[in-house]
């Protein structure tokens, strides 16, 4: 039987590959490594069942990574299937909640057999466009990591050192009714740290020990700026 779909269950260390025929039967199943040798073996499997690069579509649950880039560079049509959609398709073949990597690869391959027209393949972008996508995705990941780290720091300060959080977020200006924190950054943090209850312990730190952790206000008075 001719092959009609290929599914790849992606993982960090290895990938499960399944190829199905027009009746949904698995005619090839193999586990490959996440390296150059694994990619070479995958291309061999695809060539064995579909010598023409456009004949056998490949379904995978991600649109990035070296494996996807290698498949696209070889001219293969790659379909990035949402993992949530895969979980819905999985119910067609198994009523239980159990899953295995090989089983998911078979499900992905059958998606290409039965519902290929309902999904869009990754565009055949130029090398320059693909490089730009990598850069923009990396920039987005950095922004998300920064936001996550900032929220964690704010949460810890709110729980254990709320007075410092006030000073950081208001640029040295205390909330109405409390009074202004002194303009000197060292004195401001030193004064703020005396707030009760945790500030009583922090306030015993000598002035000489603050420079390494002192707060610098934004603006012309602080060229270095606030590191967060």
N, C-alpha and C positions, 0 to 999 in steps of 0.2 A: 504494500500500500504506500502511496506517496505521502510524504510528510506534509502536514498542513500548519503546524505551529510548534514553536519552541518556547519553553518557559525556563526562567532562571531565578531560583530563590537565592537572593544575594545575602551574604554574611561577611563579617570582617575577615575571617581566616580562610573560608572556602565557600564555594557556590555549588548548589545542586542544579543540574541541567536535565531537562526532560524534553523529548521530542515525541509528538503524537501524530497518528495518521488521521485520515478523514473520518474514522469511526471513533476517535478518542482514545484508542489503545496506545499505550506507551511502546514505542519501537526503539527508543534509545534513552538510557538513563545513566548518568555518570556524575561523579563529584570531582570538581576541579579546584585547584588552589588559586588563591588570590595573588597571582604573580604572572610574569610573562609566559611561563610554561603553561599555566592554566588558560590564559587567553589563547595561546597557540593551539592547545587541545580543543578548546571551544570552537575555534574557527575550522578545525579539522572535522569536528562533528557536523557542523553546519554544511560544510562542503560535501560531506559524504551523502547527506540527504537532500541537499539542494545546491547543486553546483553554481546556479545563477544566484547572485547576491540578493536579487529582489524577490525570489520565490518564497522564502521561508521567513515569516516575520518572527521577531523575538520580543517576548514580553518580560519585563523586569519591574521591580517595585521602586526603582530609583531612576532619576534622570542625570545623576552625576557620578563621578568616579572614573578610575582608569579603565575598568571593564567596559563601561558604556562608551567611553571615548574610543577604545580600541575597536569595538563593534561598529561604531559610526565611521571610523577611519577606514574600515574594511568594506564599507558600502552596504552594510546590513541595515534593514529597517528595524528600528528599535521603538517599542511602545512602552512608555512609562505608565504603569498601572498603579492607581492609588491603593495603598494597603487596605484601606477601609473597604474599597470595592472588592478586593481579593477575598476578604473575610466573608462578604456576601456570596460571592461565587462558590466559596468553599462549602456552603450549606447545600449546594446542588449535589455534591458527591459524598457527603458524609454528614450524618445527623448529629454525631457527637462533637464535642468541643475540642477533642484532641487534634493535634496537628503535628506534622513532621516536615522537615525541609524538602524531602523528596516529594511528598504529597503536594506541597504548595507549588513546587516546580511544575507538577502535572496540571494543577489547576490553572496556572498562568498559561501553559501551553494550550489548554482547551479554551481559554478566553480568546486566543487568536483563531482557534478553529471555528467557534460559534459566534463570537461578537466582535470580530475584528473591525467592522465598519462603525461600531459604536465608540471606538477609541481613536485618538489621533497619534500618529507616529511623531517622533522627535524630528524637527525640521533639519534639513540637510544644510546646516550653516557652514560658512567658510571657516577656515582655521582662525582667522582674526576674530570673527564673531564668537567662536567657542572660547578663545582666550579671554575675550572681554567678559563673557559669562562667568568664567572662573574667578576673575578679579572682582566683579560686582558681588558674587556670592560670598567671597571671602570678606569683602567689606561689610556686607550685611551680617555675617556671623560675628564680626568684631563688634558691631553696634549692639547686637543682641547680648553678647557676653558682657559688654560694658554696662548695659542696662541691668542685667541680672546681678552683677557684682555690686553696682550702686544700690540696688534695692536691698541686698543682703546687709551691706554696711549700714544703711539707714535703719533697717530692722534691729540690728544689734545695738546701735546707738540709742534708738528709742527705748529699748528694753533695759539697758544698763547705764547709759550716759545721756539722758535727754537734754541736759543743759548744753553739751557740746553740739548736739544736733541743731539746737536753736541757733547757736553762734554760726555754725557752718551755713545754714540755709538762709540766714538773714544778713549775711555779710558783716557780722559784728554788731548788728542792731538787735537788741533784745525786744521781746514782745511788749506791747503797750502795758504800762503799769509796773513793769519790773525795773525799768531804767536802762540807760544805754551802757553797753559794754565799752570800756575805754578804747580809744583809737589805736593804741599800741597793740599789735597782734599778740605779743607775748603776755602783756598784762591782761589783755582781753580773755585769753584762754585760761590764764592763771586765775583770774577773778571768777570766770564762769565755772571753773572746776570746783569752786568752793560751795556750789549749790548742794543742798542736801538731797538724798542721803549719801549717795556714793561719792559725791564731791568732797566730803570731809576727808576721806582717805586719799583721794587724788590731790587734794589741796596741800598735802604735806610734801609733795615733790618740790624740790628747790627750783628756783628760777633758772639756775644754770643747766638744769636737765631738760628744760622745755624746748630748746632750739631744734632738736632732732624730730620732734613731733608737733611743733607749733603750727598754728593755723595762719595762713597768709590770705589776706583779703584780695578779692579781685580788683582790678583797676590799675591806674598808673602808679599807685604807691607800691604795687607788688608786680614787677615785671614778670616774675616767674609764674604767677597765676596760681590758682587753686588746683592741685594735681588731679582732683576728681572732676 
